[in-house]
């Protein structure tokens, strides 16, 4: 079952057999140890098997009964010999010391390469020798396959949920006398299908069951990409235990989390959006169809703050001296890949003054203020949905917190904190109900490989967004907020269709940001959006010229999109290619497609449709055709013209290069006013650059206009096209616009100019960018090396030497290939 892949070019395997059995809930109980750089503990998985997770006409109880009846045919009732214990008396200290995985203060040195080594189990664990050998080629036992990588799995056991006091309420017996596999599975079946209004009770019993004693170890084996579990005699998924506990530990080199230091030099660990997702953090079902809920208890030294995807704003509980415990939960089913955690010495950043208007907006607004509430039953599986809550539908600004290292307090208070309320309010104005009840925002360490990442209830932002004026911070915040709707509440059923997340977020960031700038006139907003389109057009052309054609296709699987094997396993095309992380084609082509469609319908019609689409599909997974078919049904015949799902697939989603409709639009379109202003400024700089060092006295000085950040980016991109710019021009350019103090997008273009023209006086700006703006610096390494200038190459090597130990693994791999 082991699959050997070349991570530089291969697809990412999703191994879990989700067609047979689905995880409905995870309970994680973990300890974070910074000395050994290991997260260790247990995860309990609650399953639903057979056809239970498909739409059925029968009632839940009837289905649970049929499951139990089928299970009876294969096994005789077996008593559970574990004593019944009141699980509420279990102490965290007892759980913490159940197993010693490696000595405290020592790093786990097994599998230093971090590439696989799931097979190498820790020694000294009872029966692990036998657990690792599934053997028996003639066996017809059901095999549970979970996605798993870079983990040391120590023990897998069935959980005796029947031992939980009061659990008999989930059975048809007043008193549990004989406990069987059938009865345990019936209990779990009833528990996972409780109605949404009993979610608190459900979470409570999940927690109690997770601490119940084990009633038999299960056989398991691991390979590079998966954990395989079976129980002798359990021949079908229905017979397989529906609650299992896995004891495991992560590895310091595991690819799902990054152990590093924050900007204050303090240790921290966080999930950074790895290409392999969370399978090196906990064994799970990775395919997006495996929508589950979760709850997690995480213990760490008391000086650390634990942030996580969770509906509650967790507060620490003090344990033994020097340790704290944090508990989070989620009741909206989500793919396991969206689970996020960050543990560090974060400080909550609070505004110096809190506006009463913001507080009022956080509570709710009058229902009459919202004209896009839809009445009706939601189309997703049952959970406590905010779209059905009148108070939630009118809540413009959800409760939010901002965290960062203390050294960034001033920058957060000045730049980020004032932007959060207007950006949240703008998103609500455009799309309606916020899908999630609260939001944490964390400024992550400098090695974070992108400008931002959105997960349920939490957004990571790079420190690069805090420099310069508010423009970059605001637009990036809007982009990540947009993912709450597109990417999280509405997810792609096939991960190769990234445009369904990134294209929408890129298009919506402009709309949100225009709305968030409350004093912006409509024509000014339109001008800003046209300028942004101009910049993205330049970027898309550059991307198409410099990337492989097969990676420019938005729907690479074509008619097979969304298809999986009989077991539910599949692969993500190019999922392990490190260069894919730095490509923007899915953002840009997706953005231009949505812009094209919005212009065809008209903004008012398009966004009214988008609100309707959100209400119809929130809490569900979609394919491209779901969006396009519903859109075309809402377009009047006179505006539809030749548009069809097939033509959009052909022109936009299933071809490489620039889409023909976009090519025609850009050729016919006139330059916007803000771009024309930039063109005039470019001409001034070209004239200045041509002047001799000694000028005539009567020659007039050039007067340069003040430019917006996006205009500065466009100006510098135009100047990059010039063959030569002399040092005097570059110095004047630097001083006129105070370029080293601008935002990271502007400084990136400035550094490109410095490198191209070997402007040695500003090499310090390049060095600072490569070290402090790692989310954007990869391209610059290539520019420094391709110049074949000895001094520039030394700058690149020196900066890489200073940052490589902390750098994101994919980034470090790409840079190393450039340098050596």
Order of alpha helices (4+ residues) and beta strands (2+ residues): beta-beta-beta-alpha-alpha-alpha-beta-beta-alpha-alpha-beta-beta-beta-beta-beta-beta-beta-beta-beta-beta-beta-beta-alpha-alpha-beta-alpha-beta-beta-beta-alpha-beta-alpha-alpha-beta-alpha-alpha-beta-alpha-alpha-alpha-alpha-alpha-alpha-alpha-alpha-alpha-alpha-alpha-alpha
